Amino acid sequence: MGNTLLIVDAMNLIRRIHAVSESQQPSEKSQLIATLNGVVNSCNKLLRHIPSTHVIAVFDGQQPSWRSEVWPEYKQGRTPAPTPLVDFLPNIQDALLANGIESLVSEQDEADDLIATLALTVAKNNKQSCIVSTDKGFFQLHQPLIKQYDYFTHQWLTAEQFCQKTGIKRDQLIDYWCLTGVGSSNIKGVPGIGPKTATKLLGQYPSLEMMLASQDETDKALNKVKLHSEEALVSKKLVILKADIPLGFNLKDIRYSKIINKKLP
């Protein structure tokens, strides 16, 4: 994977490292410094493990995204990042830059959509990318030129493994999630439709649209989908990652060249 764009889902990495720092460090300041050092060290380990020609850390915007306009309850109930950590993010971004790693920060765009745009744009140019994240939502992007790595378990994640486990086809991922919902983002899906029922339905009807077009009125689960068709269609819209966000830079701007690490505070 030498000719690779390494895309780090920054908050996915940072929040987990910060949670460990909170449990190990006595003060807020020491927790933040430990988080900064942990993030930089993690990224350097990743770059040694996954040799990459380009690298970027992608951050979520702090303003509500378009998904919140479509579904006001989107991500409600999720514990927000601690304010001290949010305020400290520019320091982490500066430390990453000192180690040759650019950051992509947008006010309103979600990191997931920015990452999707990056990965698919690179793939269209026949280049490889690796997304570093534990988020299963990126499974919809997986293809030969787009891989995903879980830094914390040191494993490559694949859509195929997830599909085999759930019993669905690769092209049914989005419909599966729009039926079951996505708890971490408070995407509701269809009330009363869990993973097993969703798999059964997708075995009979290959897509949500085919379910809604079916004339069968005897299937109770199918009737639930039809009754809550609006929620299902909204959920599908929320689940699909946008891949057309203007980035404002070229791949050459994020080329990675190994430099001597500066001493961190």
PEWOGI-V875519 format. One record per pair of residues at least 4 apart in sequence whose ideal C-beta (glycine too) atoms are under 6 Angstrom apart, sorted by the first residue. I is the first residue (numbers start at 1). J is the second residue. If there is no record, write none. Layout:
((I/J) (I/J))
This chain:
((1/50) (1/128) (2/51) (3/53) (4/52) (4/128) (4/130) (5/54) (5/122) (5/129) (6/50) (6/52) (6/55) (6/130) (7/115) (7/118) (7/129) (7/131) (8/57) (8/132) (9/111) (9/133) (10/14) (10/57) (10/58) (10/59) (11/15) (11/60) (12/133) (14/18) (14/39) (17/35) (17/38) (17/39) (18/35) (18/85) (21/25) (21/31) (21/34) (21/35) (22/31) (25/30) (25/31) (25/34) (28/84) (32/88) (34/38) (36/92) (36/95) (37/264) (39/92) (40/95) (40/99) (43/101) (46/50) (47/52) (50/130) (52/256) (54/251) (54/254) (54/255) (54/256) (55/101) (55/256) (56/102) (56/104) (56/254) (57/96) (57/101) (57/103) (58/104) (58/111) (58/114) (58/115) (59/105) (60/110) (60/111) (61/106) (61/107) (61/108) (61/109) (63/107) (63/108) (64/68) (65/108) (65/110) (67/74) (67/238) (68/74) (71/234) (71/238) (73/186) (75/185) (75/186) (76/186) (77/186) (81/85) (81/86) (93/103) (95/264) (96/101) (96/103) (98/262) (99/261) (100/256) (100/259) (102/254) (104/114) (109/113) (109/114) (109/245) (111/115) (112/241) (113/241) (113/242) (113/245) (114/245) (115/131) (116/141) (116/241) (116/243) (117/121) (117/243) (117/245) (119/129) (119/141) (119/146) (120/243) (122/127) (122/129) (123/145) (123/146) (128/145) (129/146) (130/147) (130/149) (131/138) (131/148) (132/149) (132/151) (133/138) (134/150) (138/148) (139/159) (139/162) (139/173) (140/173) (140/174) (141/146) (142/146) (142/159) (148/157) (149/156) (150/155) (150/157) (159/163) (159/170) (163/168) (163/170) (166/199) (167/199) (168/172) (168/176) (168/199) (168/202) (172/176) (172/202) (174/239) (174/240) (175/207) (175/208) (176/198) (177/182) (177/239) (178/208) (178/232) (178/235) (178/236) (178/239) (179/189) (179/190) (179/193) (179/198) (180/189) (180/195) (180/198) (181/187) (181/188) (181/189) (182/187) (187/235) (187/238) (188/231) (189/235) (190/224) (190/225) (190/228) (190/232) (192/224) (193/197) (193/198) (197/221) (201/205) (201/221) (205/210) (205/211) (206/210) (208/232) (211/222) (211/225) (212/229) (216/222) (228/232) (249/253))
